[in-house]
Each structure stands twice: as structure tokens, then as C-alpha cells.
Amino acid sequence: MTSGTGSPRRSHSLAAAVVGLLGAVAAGGCASFVEIPIETPLQSKLDVSSFRRVLVAGFIVDHGSQDVELGSETSRLLQNQLRSVSKMQVLEPDRPPLLDALDKARGSLPEPERMNKVEREQYRVDGDRILQDADYWRKIGEEYQNPLIVSGHVGFEEQDRSGFQADERVVQDPTTNTARMIRSNRYLQRRGFTLSAEFYFIDGRTGSTLHKEKFSEEVLYSEEQKISPLSAYFELMDRLLPNFLGVISPQKIRGTRILLR
């Protein structure tokens, strides 16, 4: 089993610095440069060539929103993406099998959205036990013809992220006719949305966890932006999906190479 913390976003700061430097050289002399697009292949973290099927088995919902059916929306988006990039057959059960196991483990506990803090923690402990139960996943694998199984935790939270933020602006001093920097703090009303996920990739033949990985994405909106929680969720999933797919499918990083001439 392997684990990780998700691929960091690519930074173009180095390329920008190089472009700026070369621009300065070109302005001061006769040098010129050209940008050549390049693609760098990245191998997948997990070899899934031995699997013919993949099953998205459902998720434990850690935090939710009444406006987002977090478990079902995440399953649907992952199934769509897997169909587009994978050669495996994407299985679509009428009801994700993990949900039946969670209902059985919940017993007399209320529905997840009505649980208090203690009940929710117990629910999470029961969910973790199921995720690590190799016998359970081997039985699920037998039922669905030994697929690669994807499951885990997903969470989605909305928070008030209003507060003071440093602000810098340049103004023209009328008395000296020179520009000067003014620094101040201003209060901004903002909403924040956070999407977190821990994906388990399970071998349906043995029930063992092949790989698990955590991802987290956040987006902030100003008060003027009338963004619904569902729209924020889709934006965050757009950011998260390439990292998820990079676990099981080769990816390409696109960039540029700068050549002097």
C-alpha cells in the first residue's frame, strides 16, 4: 500500500522570471528568444493494467451541505471521468455498496445530517473500520467480478472568511509630484468553500488497499459574487479531478521552453 498527499499545483514563476530576464537582454542588445511548447509525461502512481473493471463504491460524507448531495455527486463525476480516460469498464450499481454497509453499522444512530458531534465521530470510526476491512471488500469484489474499487471520505464545508486584508496602492503626491506607496488594511466580506477527499484504491480480488491519497482544495468568493454551494463544489472538483486521475492514468504537464537565438 502506498500513500501520498496529492500532487502540488505547477508554478510558472520560474518561467516568468526567465521570460523577464530574456526580455531585458533583448531590449538591451540584439538577442531574441522563442518559446517552444513542450509536454512532459508523468507516469501514473498505480498500475491498473490488470483490472478490466472499476467500481466507485460510494463515500463516507464527513461534512455536507443541504444544497449538495456530496456522496452521489462525487460518485457521478468520478464515473464520468473514468469513462473518458480509462479503458476499464465503469460499473454503475443502483446503490453504492458502501452505503448499505454504513447503514448496517449505523444501527440506531440518526441520519448523518442529524448526528451530533459524538455520533458523527462514531459514524466516522465505523466508516474507517469498513474501509480497512479486507474481507468485506473481497466479498464486494466477488460480487462485481474483481474490479478496482474506489471509495473513501469526502467533505465539503462553507465558512465565513471575512476579515481585514493588507492593501497597497500607489498615489501621486500633489505637493512633490512624485508617486508614493500607501499601505492600509481593509475589511473584505468573503465566503470560503473547502473540498477535501481521501480516496482508497482497493483490489477487488484480495480486498487489500493498493493506494490511498488525500486531496484538498479551497476557493474564496467576495460578497458580490452570488455563487451557490453547488457551483463552488463543481469548481473545486474541476481542480481536484486531474490529481485523482493521475493516480491511475498517465498525465502530461504542458509548459514552454525558451530558446535564445
C-alpha positions as CSV (number, residue, x, y, z in Angstrom):
1,M,0.0,0.0,0.0
2,T,1.2,3.5,-0.8
3,S,0.0,6.8,0.4
4,G,0.5,10.4,-0.6
5,T,-0.7,13.9,-0.1
6,G,-1.7,14.9,-3.7
7,S,0.2,16.5,-6.5
8,P,1.2,20.2,-5.9
9,R,0.0,22.7,-8.5
10,R,2.6,23.6,-11.1
11,S,4.2,27.0,-10.6
12,H,5.1,29.2,-13.6
13,S,7.1,31.6,-11.5
14,L,10.5,30.3,-12.8
15,A,9.3,30.5,-16.4
16,A,8.0,34.1,-15.8
17,A,11.4,35.1,-14.3
18,V,13.3,33.6,-17.3
19,V,11.0,35.5,-19.7
20,G,11.5,38.7,-17.9
21,L,15.3,38.3,-17.9
22,L,15.4,37.4,-21.5
23,G,13.2,40.3,-22.3
24,A,15.6,42.6,-20.6
25,V,18.5,41.1,-22.5
26,A,16.7,41.5,-25.8
27,A,15.8,45.1,-25.0
28,G,19.5,46.0,-24.3
29,G,21.0,44.2,-27.3
30,C,20.2,42.2,-30.3
31,A,19.4,38.9,-28.6
32,S,16.0,37.4,-29.2
33,F,14.2,34.3,-28.0
34,V,11.4,31.9,-28.9
35,E,9.0,30.0,-26.7
36,I,8.6,26.3,-27.7
37,P,5.6,24.4,-26.2
38,I,6.6,21.1,-24.6
39,E,4.8,18.3,-22.9
40,T,6.3,16.3,-20.0
41,P,4.7,12.8,-19.5
42,L,4.1,11.7,-15.9
43,Q,3.6,8.0,-15.1
44,S,0.5,7.0,-13.0
45,K,1.1,6.3,-9.4
46,L,-0.8,3.0,-9.6
47,D,-0.5,0.3,-12.3
48,V,-4.1,-0.8,-13.0
49,S,-3.4,-2.7,-16.2
50,S,-4.5,-6.0,-14.6
51,F,-8.0,-4.7,-14.0
52,R,-10.8,-4.8,-16.5
53,R,-13.5,-3.1,-14.4
54,V,-13.6,-0.2,-11.9
55,L,-16.3,0.3,-9.3
56,V,-16.9,3.6,-7.5
57,A,-18.3,2.0,-4.3
58,G,-19.6,5.2,-2.5
59,F,-18.1,7.5,0.1
60,I,-18.3,8.4,3.7
61,V,-19.5,12.0,3.9
62,D,-17.6,13.8,6.6
63,H,-19.2,17.2,6.1
64,G,-22.0,18.2,3.9
65,S,-24.3,20.9,2.6
66,Q,-28.0,20.7,2.2
67,D,-27.5,22.1,-1.3
68,V,-25.1,19.4,-2.4
69,E,-25.7,15.6,-2.5
70,L,-22.0,15.1,-1.8
71,G,-21.7,11.4,-2.0
72,S,-23.8,10.8,-5.1
73,E,-22.4,13.9,-6.9
74,T,-18.8,12.8,-6.3
75,S,-19.6,9.2,-7.4
76,R,-21.2,10.5,-10.6
77,L,-18.3,12.9,-11.5
78,L,-15.7,10.2,-10.9
79,Q,-17.6,7.7,-13.0
80,N,-17.8,10.2,-15.9
81,Q,-14.1,10.9,-15.7
82,L,-13.2,7.3,-15.6
83,R,-15.2,6.6,-18.6
84,S,-13.4,9.3,-20.6
85,V,-9.8,8.4,-19.6
86,S,-9.7,4.7,-18.7
87,K,-10.0,1.5,-20.7
88,M,-11.7,-0.2,-17.8
89,Q,-15.4,-0.8,-17.8
90,V,-17.0,1.6,-15.3
91,L,-19.6,-0.3,-13.2
92,E,-22.7,1.6,-12.1
93,P,-24.6,-0.2,-9.3
94,D,-28.1,1.0,-8.5
95,R,-26.9,1.8,-5.0
96,P,-23.2,2.1,-4.0
97,P,-22.4,-0.9,-1.8
98,L,-20.6,1.1,0.9
99,L,-23.9,2.8,1.7
100,D,-25.5,-0.5,2.7
101,A,-22.6,-1.3,5.0
102,L,-22.8,2.2,6.6
103,D,-26.5,1.8,7.2
104,K,-25.9,-1.5,8.9
105,A,-23.1,-0.1,11.0
106,R,-25.1,3.0,12.0
107,G,-27.7,0.9,13.8
108,S,-29.8,3.2,16.0
109,L,-27.9,6.3,15.1
110,P,-29.8,9.0,13.3
111,E,-29.2,10.0,9.7
112,P,-25.8,11.6,9.2
113,E,-27.1,15.1,8.7
114,R,-28.9,15.0,12.1
115,M,-26.0,13.5,14.1
116,N,-24.4,15.4,16.9
117,K,-20.6,15.7,17.3
118,V,-20.2,12.4,19.3
119,E,-22.5,10.4,16.9
120,R,-20.7,11.8,13.9
121,E,-17.3,10.7,15.3
122,Q,-18.7,7.2,15.9
123,Y,-20.0,7.2,12.4
124,R,-16.5,8.1,11.1
125,V,-14.9,5.4,13.2
126,D,-17.3,2.8,11.8
127,G,-16.7,4.0,8.3
128,D,-12.9,3.7,8.7
129,R,-13.3,0.2,10.0
130,I,-15.3,-0.7,6.9
131,L,-12.7,0.9,4.6
132,Q,-10.0,-1.2,6.1
133,D,-12.0,-4.4,6.2
134,A,-10.3,-6.6,3.5
135,D,-12.8,-9.4,3.9
136,Y,-15.7,-7.1,3.2
137,W,-14.1,-5.7,0.1
138,R,-13.1,-9.1,-1.2
139,K,-16.8,-10.1,-1.0
140,I,-17.7,-6.9,-2.9
141,G,-15.1,-7.8,-5.4
142,E,-16.5,-11.3,-5.9
143,E,-20.0,-9.8,-6.5
144,Y,-18.7,-7.4,-9.1
145,Q,-16.2,-9.6,-10.9
146,N,-13.0,-8.4,-9.2
147,P,-12.8,-4.8,-10.1
148,L,-10.6,-2.0,-9.0
149,I,-12.7,-0.4,-6.2
150,V,-12.6,3.3,-5.4
151,S,-14.1,4.5,-2.1
152,G,-13.1,6.8,0.8
153,H,-14.1,10.0,2.5
154,V,-15.3,13.3,1.1
155,G,-16.1,16.5,2.9
156,F,-17.4,19.9,1.8
157,E,-17.6,23.0,4.0
158,E,-18.7,26.6,3.7
159,Q,-17.1,29.1,6.0
160,D,-17.2,32.9,6.6
161,R,-13.7,34.1,5.6
162,S,-14.4,37.8,6.1
163,G,-11.6,39.8,7.6
164,F,-9.0,42.5,7.2
165,Q,-6.6,42.3,4.3
166,A,-3.4,44.3,3.7
167,D,-3.9,46.7,0.8
168,E,-1.2,48.6,-1.1
169,R,-1.7,51.3,-3.7
170,V,0.4,54.0,-5.4
171,V,-0.8,57.6,-5.4
172,Q,0.6,60.7,-6.8
173,D,1.7,63.3,-4.2
174,P,0.4,66.7,-5.5
175,T,2.9,68.7,-3.4
176,T,6.0,66.9,-4.7
177,N,4.6,65.5,-7.9
178,T,6.1,62.1,-7.1
179,A,4.5,58.7,-6.6
180,R,4.4,57.1,-3.2
181,M,3.1,53.9,-1.7
182,I,0.2,53.9,0.7
183,R,-0.3,50.8,2.9
184,S,-3.6,50.2,4.7
185,N,-6.0,47.4,5.9
186,R,-9.4,47.0,4.5
187,Y,-12.2,44.7,5.6
188,L,-13.4,42.2,3.0
189,Q,-16.6,40.1,3.2
190,R,-15.8,36.7,1.7
191,R,-17.2,33.2,1.7
192,G,-14.9,30.2,1.6
193,F,-15.6,26.7,0.4
194,T,-13.3,23.7,1.1
195,L,-13.5,20.3,-0.6
196,S,-11.5,17.5,1.0
197,A,-11.2,13.9,-0.1
198,E,-9.3,10.8,0.9
199,F,-9.6,8.2,-1.9
200,Y,-9.0,4.5,-1.3
201,F,-8.0,2.3,-4.3
202,I,-8.8,-1.3,-3.4
203,D,-8.0,-4.5,-5.1
204,G,-11.4,-6.3,-5.5
205,R,-9.5,-9.6,-5.9
206,T,-7.9,-9.6,-2.4
207,G,-9.7,-6.7,-0.6
208,S,-6.4,-5.0,0.2
209,T,-5.8,-1.3,-0.2
210,L,-3.4,-0.7,-3.0
211,H,-3.1,3.1,-2.5
212,K,-4.8,5.9,-0.7
213,E,-4.3,9.6,-1.1
214,K,-5.7,12.9,0.4
215,F,-6.6,15.9,-1.6
216,S,-7.9,19.3,-0.5
217,E,-9.0,22.4,-2.5
218,E,-10.3,25.8,-1.4
219,V,-11.9,28.7,-3.1
220,L,-12.9,32.2,-1.9
221,Y,-15.6,34.4,-3.2
222,S,-16.4,38.0,-2.5
223,E,-19.8,39.0,-1.1
224,E,-20.7,40.5,-4.5
225,Q,-20.3,37.1,-6.2
226,K,-23.6,35.2,-5.9
227,I,-22.1,31.7,-6.0
228,S,-24.2,28.8,-4.9
229,P,-22.6,26.0,-2.9
230,L,-23.3,23.6,-5.8
231,S,-21.4,25.8,-8.2
232,A,-18.5,26.1,-5.7
233,Y,-18.4,22.3,-5.4
234,F,-18.2,21.8,-9.2
235,E,-15.4,24.4,-9.4
236,L,-13.4,22.6,-6.7
237,M,-14.0,19.2,-8.3
238,D,-12.6,20.6,-11.6
239,R,-9.4,21.3,-9.7
240,L,-9.3,18.0,-7.8
241,L,-10.1,15.6,-10.7
242,P,-6.7,15.8,-12.6
243,N,-4.9,14.8,-9.4
244,F,-7.4,11.9,-8.8
245,L,-6.9,10.7,-12.4
246,G,-3.1,11.0,-12.1
247,V,-3.2,8.1,-9.6
248,I,-4.4,5.6,-12.2
249,S,-3.8,7.2,-15.6
250,P,-0.6,8.8,-17.1
251,Q,-0.8,12.6,-17.3
252,K,1.0,15.3,-19.3
253,I,2.3,18.6,-17.9
254,R,2.2,21.3,-20.5
255,G,4.7,24.1,-20.5
256,T,7.2,26.1,-22.6
257,R,10.9,26.0,-23.2
258,I,12.7,29.3,-24.0
259,L,15.5,29.3,-26.6
260,L,17.9,32.2,-27.4
261,R,18.7,32.9,-31.0
